[in-house]
Amino acid sequence: MKKTLILSYTPRENSNTKKMLDFFIENNQEKTEITFVDLAEEAPDLLLKENLNLYVNRNFGGAALTDEQQKVLAKNDKMMQQLLDTDFVVLASPMYNFSIPATVKAWFDAVIQAGKTFGYTETGIKGLCEDTKALILMTSGSDFGMEPYKSVNFATPFLITAFDFLGIPAEAINKFGMIQYADKSDQMIAEAIIDIKRISDKWY
């Protein structure tokens, strides 16, 4: 059975993003082995002075770390291994202030690891997760699908680029304006469900 890694950052009560994710899980839980990571409960470790230097020394310098030093990197290494072990990734997150929540960015900082999920070749950088596919489920309160805010949607381009850096092609289902067009929010969720079904049928 194919494996699916679900990354959920949907802490708000009555989250529209969570409604989309809940449908994905309900529709596919019998078709795939799911690993569920709640990034609102289990945040990756931020790259601060100690763990950043240990990571650089290990992954770029080839240094052998002690058991105690390995423990410092253990949480982020676990998240990286979850990515390496999966066939599909579903990332569910709202847009916050033009971009992604800090915890979601921290997940990418945790799993983008030299020599593990990307490498350097004679022709440039190569993502090492090429057998994986990703789906992004995102909502926003304001309409970032049209100007003046379309050009400051930094969330979707970052996510597509970050997955691509890892060798992972990603599709995004964005439903913008959930508060701005509150009377149409149920319709937007219904439209998202159709797209989720379409992608699920391709995957499984």
Backbone as CSV, one residue per row, in Angstrom:
resi,resn,N_x,N_y,N_z,CA_x,CA_y,CA_z,C_x,C_y,C_z
1,MET,0.843,-1.199,0.000,0.000,0.000,0.000,0.881,1.252,0.000
2,LYS,0.544,2.229,-0.823,1.290,3.474,-0.888,1.157,4.232,0.436
3,LYS,2.189,5.029,0.742,2.221,5.782,1.990,1.975,7.271,1.718
4,THR,1.226,7.890,2.631,0.936,9.312,2.521,1.295,10.005,3.823
5,LEU,2.103,11.042,3.724,2.474,11.870,4.867,1.577,13.104,4.865
6,ILE,0.796,13.269,5.922,-0.080,14.428,6.031,0.512,15.400,7.045
7,LEU,0.720,16.622,6.600,1.236,17.694,7.440,0.108,18.703,7.639
8,SER,-0.353,18.815,8.853,-1.513,19.656,9.131,-1.130,20.808,10.043
9,TYR,-1.364,22.024,9.564,-1.306,23.185,10.438,-2.665,23.867,10.334
10,THR,-3.600,23.400,11.141,-4.981,23.899,11.090,-5.507,24.096,12.505
11,PRO,-4.882,24.978,13.298,-5.242,25.087,14.711,-6.517,25.875,14.988
12,ARG,-6.983,26.662,14.012,-8.140,27.522,14.282,-9.418,26.710,14.346
13,GLU,-10.270,27.036,15.306,-11.570,26.369,15.395,-12.380,26.658,14.138
14,ASN,-13.043,25.630,13.627,-13.842,25.736,12.404,-12.989,26.123,11.200
15,SER,-11.775,25.620,11.175,-10.827,25.929,10.092,-11.343,25.434,8.745
16,ASN,-11.358,26.320,7.755,-11.743,25.920,6.407,-10.696,25.007,5.777
17,THR,-9.437,25.259,6.078,-8.385,24.378,5.568,-8.567,22.963,6.106
18,LYS,-8.931,22.875,7.379,-9.147,21.558,7.984,-10.321,20.832,7.343
19,LYS,-11.354,21.570,6.920,-12.479,20.937,6.242,-12.008,20.249,4.962
20,MET,-11.123,20.897,4.241,-10.572,20.297,3.027,-9.748,19.066,3.362
21,LEU,-8.907,19.187,4.382,-8.058,18.064,4.773,-8.894,16.903,5.293
22,ASP,-9.914,17.208,6.091,-10.765,16.137,6.622,-11.403,15.334,5.497
23,PHE,-11.807,16.021,4.433,-12.380,15.286,3.309,-11.322,14.410,2.649
24,PHE,-10.115,14.940,2.478,-9.051,14.123,1.881,-8.851,12.841,2.678
25,ILE,-8.773,12.959,4.004,-8.546,11.790,4.846,-9.721,10.819,4.751
26,GLU,-10.933,11.347,4.870,-12.117,10.491,4.805,-12.195,9.752,3.467
27,ASN,-11.836,10.423,2.401,-11.946,9.851,1.060,-10.865,8.808,0.772
28,ASN,-9.722,8.903,1.468,-8.575,8.090,1.061,-7.989,7.202,2.155
29,GLN,-8.529,7.226,3.360,-7.891,6.521,4.464,-7.844,5.008,4.274
30,GLU,-8.720,4.462,3.443,-8.689,3.021,3.189,-7.783,2.672,2.003
31,LYS,-7.269,3.687,1.327,-6.490,3.464,0.107,-4.987,3.637,0.317
32,THR,-4.602,4.186,1.461,-3.196,4.519,1.679,-2.863,4.435,3.162
33,GLU,-1.614,4.180,3.462,-1.124,4.170,4.842,-0.730,5.599,5.218
34,ILE,-1.442,6.181,6.176,-1.279,7.592,6.505,-0.399,7.772,7.744
35,THR,0.566,8.673,7.628,1.293,9.201,8.782,0.851,10.641,8.954
36,PHE,0.280,10.951,10.121,-0.301,12.272,10.361,0.596,13.051,11.316
37,VAL,1.036,14.225,10.865,1.863,15.100,11.695,1.109,16.408,11.902
38,ASP,0.772,16.691,13.153,0.074,17.933,13.498,1.123,18.986,13.843
39,LEU,1.402,19.869,12.891,2.446,20.864,13.103,2.037,21.939,14.103
40,ALA,0.761,21.991,14.459,0.325,22.916,15.506,0.561,22.347,16.900
41,GLU,0.809,21.035,16.974,1.087,20.377,18.243,2.544,19.923,18.347
42,GLU,3.117,19.546,17.224,4.482,19.001,17.191,5.316,19.842,16.233
43,ALA,5.794,20.980,16.727,6.557,21.899,15.885,7.982,21.402,15.704
44,PRO,8.529,21.559,14.508,9.948,21.231,14.326,10.813,22.158,15.175
45,ASP,12.040,21.728,15.413,12.987,22.595,16.110,13.465,23.689,15.164
46,LEU,13.412,24.934,15.621,13.972,26.018,14.821,15.482,25.835,14.698
47,LEU,16.025,26.295,13.592,17.471,26.210,13.393,18.140,27.348,14.162
48,LEU,18.544,27.047,15.373,19.216,28.018,16.224,20.709,27.680,16.288
49,LYS,21.436,28.341,17.141,22.899,28.267,17.093,23.433,26.835,17.204
50,GLU,22.971,26.085,18.221,23.553,24.761,18.446,23.202,23.786,17.340
51,ASN,21.900,23.628,17.057,21.535,22.597,16.080,21.923,22.987,14.656
52,LEU,21.917,24.279,14.338,22.334,24.689,12.996,23.788,24.324,12.742
53,ASN,24.649,24.597,13.704,26.063,24.289,13.515,26.327,22.790,13.484
54,LEU,25.584,22.033,14.293,25.726,20.578,14.230,25.300,20.057,12.863
55,TYR,24.187,20.573,12.353,23.717,20.161,11.026,24.741,20.499,9.957
56,VAL,25.253,21.717,9.953,26.227,22.130,8.931,27.485,21.268,9.025
57,ASN,27.973,21.054,10.225,29.195,20.259,10.388,28.987,18.814,9.926
58,ARG,27.800,18.269,10.184,27.519,16.883,9.790,27.228,16.760,8.299
59,ASN,26.303,17.558,7.799,25.810,17.369,6.440,26.710,17.995,5.387
60,PHE,27.416,19.043,5.734,28.308,19.683,4.768,29.775,19.358,5.025
61,GLY,30.130,19.181,6.309,31.528,18.934,6.641,31.880,17.479,6.855
62,GLY,30.869,16.602,6.918,31.133,15.183,7.101,31.555,14.802,8.508
63,ALA,31.306,15.667,9.471,31.727,15.386,10.846,30.861,14.282,11.452
64,ALA,31.507,13.415,12.223,30.777,12.382,12.968,30.330,12.980,14.297
65,LEU,29.038,12.923,14.570,28.508,13.505,15.794,28.449,12.468,16.906
66,THR,28.557,12.929,18.132,28.384,12.047,19.285,26.896,11.718,19.438
67,ASP,26.603,10.729,20.263,25.210,10.367,20.515,24.432,11.553,21.066
68,GLU,25.055,12.319,21.957,24.388,13.483,22.536,24.113,14.544,21.481
69,GLN,25.048,14.726,20.569,24.847,15.702,19.493,23.749,15.234,18.532
70,GLN,23.710,13.933,18.272,22.659,13.393,17.404,21.281,13.628,17.997
71,LYS,21.184,13.551,19.329,19.900,13.769,19.985,19.394,15.183,19.743
72,VAL,20.300,16.138,19.617,19.906,17.526,19.362,19.186,17.645,18.018
73,LEU,19.597,16.829,17.061,19.026,16.872,15.714,17.913,15.843,15.512
74,ALA,17.602,15.072,16.544,16.730,13.902,16.375,15.337,14.252,15.874
75,LYS,14.723,15.294,16.411,13.347,15.608,16.004,13.283,15.968,14.521
76,ASN,14.181,16.842,14.089,14.161,17.238,12.682,14.565,16.088,11.765
77,ASP,15.499,15.258,12.218,15.888,14.096,11.421,14.716,13.125,11.258
78,LYS,13.915,12.983,12.305,12.737,12.115,12.230,11.769,12.630,11.173
79,MET,11.546,13.929,11.167,10.644,14.516,10.174,11.190,14.355,8.765
80,MET,12.500,14.498,8.622,13.115,14.284,7.313,12.925,12.840,6.862
81,GLN,13.092,11.887,7.774,12.944,10.477,7.419,11.507,10.157,7.042
82,GLN,10.545,10.792,7.712,9.144,10.610,7.328,8.931,11.014,5.880
83,LEU,9.562,12.086,5.463,9.458,12.523,4.069,10.106,11.507,3.131
84,LEU,11.279,11.028,3.486,11.971,10.062,2.636,11.194,8.754,2.509
85,ASP,10.422,8.422,3.525,9.729,7.133,3.553,8.368,7.150,2.858
86,THR,7.903,8.323,2.417,6.538,8.411,1.908,6.492,8.475,0.386
87,ASP,5.312,8.181,-0.152,5.072,8.302,-1.594,4.372,9.614,-1.936
88,PHE,3.554,10.088,-1.004,2.773,11.297,-1.229,2.825,12.179,0.019
89,VAL,2.752,13.482,-0.210,2.697,14.455,0.881,1.468,15.332,0.679
90,VAL,0.701,15.518,1.749,-0.397,16.479,1.737,-0.098,17.517,2.812
91,LEU,0.048,18.761,2.388,0.309,19.853,3.314,-0.927,20.745,3.378
92,ALA,-1.530,20.829,4.554,-2.725,21.647,4.755,-2.379,22.795,5.686
93,SER,-2.523,24.023,5.169,-2.162,25.198,5.955,-2.880,26.421,5.422
94,PRO,-3.283,27.324,6.290,-3.800,28.594,5.811,-2.652,29.514,5.399
95,MET,-2.985,30.610,4.757,-2.021,31.670,4.515,-2.081,32.637,5.687
96,TYR,-0.917,32.994,6.197,-0.834,33.992,7.267,-0.030,35.187,6.768
97,ASN,-0.646,36.345,6.733,0.087,37.592,6.453,0.979,37.469,5.217
98,PHE,0.368,37.051,4.122,0.992,36.965,2.799,1.859,35.724,2.599
99,SER,2.105,34.938,3.643,3.033,33.815,3.512,2.517,32.630,4.317
100,ILE,3.403,31.717,4.645,3.034,30.515,5.383,3.312,30.704,6.873
101,PRO,2.602,29.987,7.733,2.903,30.055,9.167,4.348,29.631,9.449
102,ALA,4.904,30.199,10.504,6.309,29.932,10.839,6.578,28.448,11.057
103,THR,5.610,27.732,11.626,5.804,26.311,11.891,5.941,25.514,10.600
104,VAL,5.203,25.914,9.569,5.313,25.242,8.271,6.679,25.515,7.651
105,LYS,7.134,26.758,7.732,8.484,27.073,7.235,9.528,26.273,7.995
106,ALA,9.326,26.122,9.299,10.276,25.354,10.102,10.337,23.901,9.656
107,TRP,9.197,23.351,9.185,9.217,21.975,8.689,10.120,21.864,7.466
108,PHE,10.017,22.804,6.558,10.899,22.768,5.387,12.358,22.924,5.804
109,ASP,12.635,23.797,6.766,14.007,23.939,7.246,14.514,22.644,7.870
110,ALA,13.592,21.879,8.461,13.981,20.616,9.088,14.302,19.544,8.055
111,VAL,13.527,19.487,6.970,13.636,18.353,6.040,14.516,18.640,4.832
112,ILE,14.796,19.896,4.539,15.708,20.204,3.432,17.124,20.030,3.959
113,GLN,17.663,18.835,3.746,18.964,18.480,4.301,19.910,18.000,3.203
114,ALA,21.063,18.640,3.149,22.078,18.299,2.145,22.515,16.849,2.308
115,GLY,22.602,16.162,1.177,23.031,14.772,1.181,21.932,13.793,1.513
116,LYS,20.769,14.295,1.906,19.651,13.436,2.263,18.452,13.671,1.348
117,THR,17.973,14.903,1.305,16.813,15.220,0.468,17.182,16.082,-0.740
118,PHE,18.390,16.590,-0.764,18.918,17.232,-1.970,20.425,17.045,-1.984
119,GLY,20.987,17.146,-3.173,22.430,16.978,-3.298,22.991,17.868,-4.385
120,TYR,24.300,17.964,-4.408,24.992,18.766,-5.410,25.580,17.847,-6.471
121,THR,25.362,18.187,-7.736,25.905,17.410,-8.851,26.703,18.333,-9.758
122,GLU,27.296,17.751,-10.802,28.070,18.555,-11.749,27.194,19.551,-12.497
123,THR,25.913,19.256,-12.589,25.006,20.135,-13.331,24.166,21.020,-12.418
124,GLY,24.418,20.939,-11.110,23.678,21.784,-10.189,23.034,20.999,-9.060
125,ILE,22.087,21.615,-8.403,21.408,20.993,-7.267,20.345,20.021,-7.769
126,LYS,20.251,18.876,-7.103,19.298,17.846,-7.503,18.471,17.420,-6.293
127,GLY,17.144,17.474,-6.424,16.279,16.956,-5.376,16.319,15.447,-5.347
128,LEU,16.315,14.882,-4.161,16.468,13.433,-4.006,15.170,12.729,-3.619
129,CYS,14.044,13.431,-3.750,12.735,12.838,-3.407,11.874,12.718,-4.661
130,GLU,12.473,12.286,-5.737,11.816,12.337,-7.043,10.654,11.366,-7.200
131,ASP,10.554,10.390,-6.343,9.445,9.431,-6.446,8.231,9.846,-5.612
132,THR,8.250,11.077,-5.128,7.197,11.573,-4.251,6.394,12.666,-4.956
133,LYS,5.112,12.768,-4.633,4.262,13.839,-5.144,3.623,14.567,-3.967
134,ALA,3.247,15.830,-4.194,2.687,16.623,-3.092,1.411,17.330,-3.518
135,LEU,0.552,17.529,-2.530,-0.673,18.309,-2.686,-0.705,19.353,-1.581
136,ILE,-0.936,20.593,-1.974,-1.041,21.708,-1.033,-2.505,22.113,-0.924
137,LEU,-3.022,22.148,0.291,-4.383,22.614,0.559,-4.277,23.911,1.349
138,MET,-4.732,25.012,0.771,-4.546,26.312,1.417,-5.784,27.178,1.284
139,THR,-6.093,27.920,2.347,-7.159,28.911,2.321,-6.614,30.229,2.856
140,SER,-7.366,31.290,2.579,-7.039,32.599,3.154,-8.333,33.356,3.396
141,GLY,-8.276,34.307,4.302,-9.449,35.114,4.566,-9.722,36.120,3.467
142,SER,-8.667,36.722,2.938,-8.780,37.698,1.856,-8.519,37.041,0.515
143,ASP,-8.883,37.735,-0.547,-8.746,37.184,-1.894,-7.357,37.465,-2.450
144,PHE,-6.510,36.443,-2.401,-5.169,36.550,-2.956,-5.102,36.020,-4.391
145,GLY,-6.263,35.835,-4.998,-6.313,35.390,-6.385,-6.435,36.543,-7.358
146,MET,-6.579,37.766,-6.838,-6.701,38.934,-7.697,-5.958,40.104,-7.051
147,GLU,-5.598,41.072,-7.872,-4.880,42.225,-7.341,-5.815,43.084,-6.478
148,PRO,-5.293,43.808,-5.485,-3.870,44.119,-5.312,-3.073,43.072,-4.533
149,TYR,-3.721,41.962,-4.148,-3.032,41.005,-3.284,-2.432,39.806,-4.010
150,LYS,-2.824,39.588,-5.266,-2.294,38.431,-5.992,-0.770,38.461,-6.059
151,SER,-0.215,39.628,-6.276,1.236,39.745,-6.440,1.992,39.619,-5.119
152,VAL,1.264,39.645,-3.988,1.940,39.469,-2.702,1.550,38.146,-2.039
153,ASN,1.076,37.209,-2.842,0.898,35.838,-2.369,2.265,35.164,-2.421
154,PHE,2.981,35.232,-1.329,4.304,34.608,-1.264,4.224,33.160,-0.801
155,ALA,3.051,32.731,-0.362,2.894,31.384,0.190,2.964,30.311,-0.894
156,THR,2.089,30.421,-1.886,2.028,29.372,-2.916,3.332,29.245,-3.694
157,PRO,3.927,30.347,-4.175,5.205,30.197,-4.888,6.298,29.567,-4.036
158,PHE,6.342,29.928,-2.751,7.357,29.315,-1.888,7.150,27.817,-1.782
159,LEU,5.919,27.394,-1.519,5.653,25.968,-1.327,5.947,25.164,-2.585
160,ILE,5.515,25.663,-3.733,5.789,24.964,-4.997,7.289,24.871,-5.225
161,THR,8.002,25.970,-4.975,9.454,25.999,-5.194,10.182,25.088,-4.215
162,ALA,9.773,25.102,-2.951,10.445,24.279,-1.950,10.271,22.794,-2.240
163,PHE,9.049,22.393,-2.606,8.850,20.992,-2.978,9.656,20.642,-4.230
164,ASP,9.661,21.535,-5.205,10.420,21.288,-6.437,11.914,21.144,-6.136
165,PHE,12.423,21.936,-5.210,13.828,21.844,-4.805,14.160,20.440,-4.312
166,LEU,13.182,19.801,-3.680,13.367,18.446,-3.163,13.117,17.371,-4.227
167,GLY,12.736,17.807,-5.435,12.435,16.866,-6.503,10.989,16.419,-6.521
168,ILE,10.133,17.139,-5.788,8.732,16.734,-5.618,7.814,17.652,-6.419
169,PRO,7.132,17.143,-7.428,6.130,17.971,-8.105,4.920,18.169,-7.203
170,ALA,4.418,19.400,-7.142,3.316,19.712,-6.227,2.188,20.410,-6.961
171,GLU,0.972,20.068,-6.556,-0.228,20.769,-7.016,-0.830,21.505,-5.835
172,ALA,-1.441,22.658,-6.106,-2.043,23.445,-5.031,-3.532,23.644,-5.287
173,ILE,-4.311,23.409,-4.251,-5.730,23.760,-4.259,-5.883,24.928,-3.293
174,ASN,-6.015,26.118,-3.843,-6.115,27.339,-3.053,-7.550,27.857,-3.084
175,LYS,-8.081,28.157,-1.937,-9.392,28.784,-1.845,-9.230,30.080,-1.052
176,PHE,-9.164,31.170,-1.806,-8.889,32.474,-1.227,-10.181,33.264,-1.006
177,GLY,-10.192,34.100,0.035,-11.327,34.985,0.278,-12.418,34.367,1.127
178,MET,-12.066,33.448,2.006,-13.069,32.753,2.810,-13.825,33.693,3.751
179,ILE,-13.181,34.753,4.198,-13.849,35.751,5.028,-14.422,36.861,4.155
180,GLN,-13.636,37.263,3.166,-14.074,38.324,2.267,-15.370,37.960,1.541
181,TYR,-15.468,36.686,1.158,-16.673,36.184,0.477,-17.326,35.104,1.341
182,ALA,-17.628,35.455,2.569,-18.117,34.459,3.530,-19.370,33.738,3.040
183,ASP,-20.191,34.424,2.265,-21.423,33.802,1.773,-21.148,32.734,0.723
184,LYS,-19.919,32.695,0.208,-19.554,31.715,-0.812,-18.593,30.652,-0.282
185,SER,-18.338,30.659,1.022,-17.324,29.749,1.562,-17.711,28.285,1.398
186,ASP,-18.988,27.959,1.593,-19.428,26.569,1.408,-19.256,26.132,-0.042
187,GLN,-19.527,27.017,-0.959,-19.354,26.705,-2.381,-17.887,26.466,-2.698
188,MET,-17.004,27.277,-2.121,-15.570,27.109,-2.372,-15.059,25.778,-1.814
189,ILE,-15.566,25.385,-0.649,-15.177,24.085,-0.093,-15.672,22.963,-1.002
190,ALA,-16.880,23.099,-1.512,-17.431,22.081,-2.420,-16.585,21.972,-3.687
191,GLU,-16.114,23.106,-4.193,-15.250,23.093,-5.378,-13.913,22.426,-5.058
192,ALA,-13.398,22.691,-3.872,-12.139,22.070,-3.468,-12.283,20.560,-3.367
193,ILE,-13.413,20.085,-2.871,-13.650,18.651,-2.740,-13.599,17.967,-4.106
194,ILE,-14.139,18.618,-5.116,-14.071,18.057,-6.477,-12.622,17.909,-6.918
195,ASP,-11.808,18.927,-6.655,-10.397,18.870,-7.044,-9.648,17.810,-6.239
196,ILE,-9.989,17.686,-4.959,-9.341,16.670,-4.121,-9.666,15.276,-4.637
197,LYS,-10.909,15.043,-5.020,-11.289,13.752,-5.598,-10.489,13.468,-6.866
198,ARG,-10.351,14.480,-7.702,-9.628,14.305,-8.971,-8.181,13.898,-8.725
199,ILE,-7.521,14.585,-7.822,-6.125,14.272,-7.542,-6.005,12.927,-6.832
200,SER,-6.922,12.639,-5.925,-6.899,11.358,-5.222,-7.026,10.191,-6.208
201,ASP,-7.876,10.346,-7.185,-8.050,9.291,-8.199,-6.770,9.073,-8.994
202,LYS,-6.022,10.125,-9.224,-4.729,9.996,-9.919,-3.699,9.300,-9.043
203,TRP,-3.720,9.597,-7.767,-2.714,9.052,-6.853,-2.971,7.598,-6.504
204,TYR,-4.218,7.259,-6.209,-4.535,5.939,-5.653,-5.392,5.114,-6.600
